[in-house]
Amino acid sequence: MLTVIHTFDGPDLEGLLGQVRTGIRTCEDFDGFKFASVNQQQDTSEIMLFSKWENRRAFENWANTIGENNAFKSSTPQIFEVLEEKY
C-alpha cells in the first residue's frame, strides 16, 4: 500500500480546488485507487491532497493522465510506503 501527499498553494484558491477536485474524480476510474482526502490548512490557502494506492504503478498510471497545465504537474508528490495502519 502507498500513501501519496500533494500540497498546493497559490493566489487562486478556487482555481486550485477545482483542479484538485477534478483530478480526484478521475482516480475512481483506476485500478489500485483506494482513498483520497482534500484538506485545507486553517488560516492559510494551502491545500493538501492525501491519497492511498495499492502500489506505485497504480498511482503512476493515474498521474500520467493528468494534463500538463494542471496543478498536479507543479506539485511534487511525497510518496510513502505504508508500514502499518489502524482504523
C-alpha positions, 0 to 999 in steps of 0.5 A: 500500500502507498500513501501519496501527499500533494500540497498546493498553494497559490493566489487562486484558491478556487482555481486550485480546488477545482483542479484538485477536485477534478483530478480526484474524480478521475482516480475512481476510474483506476485500478489500485485507487483506494482513498483520497482526502482534500484538506485545507490548512486553517488560516492559510490557502494551502491545500493538501491532497492525501491519497492511498494506492495499492502500489506505485504503478497504480498511482503512476498510471493515474498521474500520467493522465493528468494534463500538463497545465494542471496543478498536479504537474507543479506539485511534487508528490511525497510518496510513502510506503505504508508500514502499518495502519489502524482504523 
